[in-house]
Amino acid sequence: MRFHSLILFTDGGSRGNPGHAAFGLVLYASREKLEYLSKEPNKIHSYLTFLEDQKHYLGSQLTNNEAEWHGLIAGLELAQKYAEYSQNLRVYLDSELVVKQLLGEYRVKKPELKPFFDKAQKLRSSFTYLEFIHIRRELNQYADQLVNVCLDSVCN
């Protein structure tokens, strides 16, 4: 089975910042080329085949940015497992900071975030085409919901 693209939505969150943190991610595949819709993920869901989702509690002393990076790395590692089906990956995140750091528009200033950036750079080599796209939170509902379900179960 071959797909044109893998589509990944990731999110991370921290209640307290730093506080209880978790990430959620959703991986899809598409048989069709979706370039023209890259900025409109709400329009692509009807073209996607669900592959897998994950949520994970990270602990009680992490920042929101750390949770976002954890989610991205876990998502890239998951997508790498499916790379035999497609070498094209489009990643949607609602963290503008992480996207701009990945695109080189912002430097990674905090030393605790640098290992995440370095790991993401290594994982990039698993794909022929990789695109990181910042989206509004409301367009990342499934991954966001996974974060909140995870935090609700731990925090309540």
N, C-alpha and C positions, 0 to 999 in steps of 0.2 A: 504494500500500500504506500503510495507516494502522495504527498501534499505539496501544494505550491508554497505555503507559508505556515509557520507556527505563529500563533498570536498569544502573547502573555500579558495578563493584567496582574500587577502586584500592588500591595499596600502594606503599610506598617503603621502602628500607632502606639502611643504611650499615654497612659492616664497618670498625670502628675508631672511628667516631663522634667526630670526623670521620674519614672514610676513603673507600674506594671506595664509590660510591653508585649506585643504579639504582631505577627504578620499573617497575611492571607494572600493567596495567589490562585489564579485560574489560568489553565493552559488550554488553548483551542488549536484546531488545525483548519486550514482552508484549502480547498482544491482550486480555488480561483485566485487570480492576481487581484489584490485589493489596494494597489498603490494609490489610486485616485481617492480612496476613502480614508487615508491614513490619519487625517485630522478629525475624522468623524466616526469614532468607534461605535457610537450608538446605532449607526446605520449598517455596521458589518455583522452584527450578531446573527442575522438570518442566514448568512453565508458560512457560519462556523460550525465545526463539529467539536463537541466537548471531548477533551482528553482526560483531564485530571484537575482536581483542586486540592489545596492544602491549607491548613491553618496550624499555627504553632505558637505556644506561649514561650516567651523569651526570658522572663524573669522580672524582678521588681525594681531594678535600678538602671533602666535604660532610657535614653532619650528617644523622642519621636524620630529624629534623623537616623539613629542607630537601628531602630525598628524598620524604617524604610529600606535601609541598606541590607539588613538581614533578609527581608522579603525579596529584594531584587536578586541577591546571590542565590537564595534557595530556588527562585524561579528560573534563573539561568542554568543552574545545575539540573533542574527537572527538564528543561527544554533540551539540554545537552543529551539526555537519555533518549529523546525522541528525534535527535538530529538525523538518524538514518532515514526518516520519513521526509525531512525537508532541511535544507541548509539555509533557509531564509527565516529570520525571526524578527517580529515586530513586537516591541515591549511598550506597554502603556503604563505610566505611573502618574499619580497625582502629586508627587513631590517635585516641585519645580527645582529645588536645590539639587537633588540627586541628578535629575536630567541635565541641568546646566553643568554640573561637575563632570558627568560622563561625556558631554559634548565639548568639554574644554573651555566653556565660557566662564566658569568659576573655578578657582583653585580649591583643592581639598585642604583646608587650613587646619582642621582639628586632627591631631595625631591619632585619635581613636577611630577616625573614619578612613584613614589612609589604607589600612589593610583591606577594607571592603573594596575600595577603588581599585587597588592592585589586583585583587581576586577577580573583579569584574573584567578588567583588562585581559587577564589570562583566559577567562571563559569566552571572550569575544572571538577567539581564534577557532572555536568550534563551529562557527557559522560563516558562510560565504557572504551573506547579507544580514546586517543587524542594524535595526533602527530603534532609537529611544524617543518616545513621544510623551510630552507632558499633556495631561488632560485634567479637566475639572473633576473634582471629587464625585460629583453626581454621575459622571460617566464611568466611574470605577466602582459601581455599587456592589457587585458581587464580591470582589476582593475586600472592600471596606466592610461588608457584612460579615465576612469570615473573621476579620480582625475583631469586630465587636462581639461576635458570638464567643470567641475564645476569651476575650477579656471579661465578658459578663460571667462566664463560668468560673473564672478564677477570682475575680474581684468582688463578686456578690456572695 
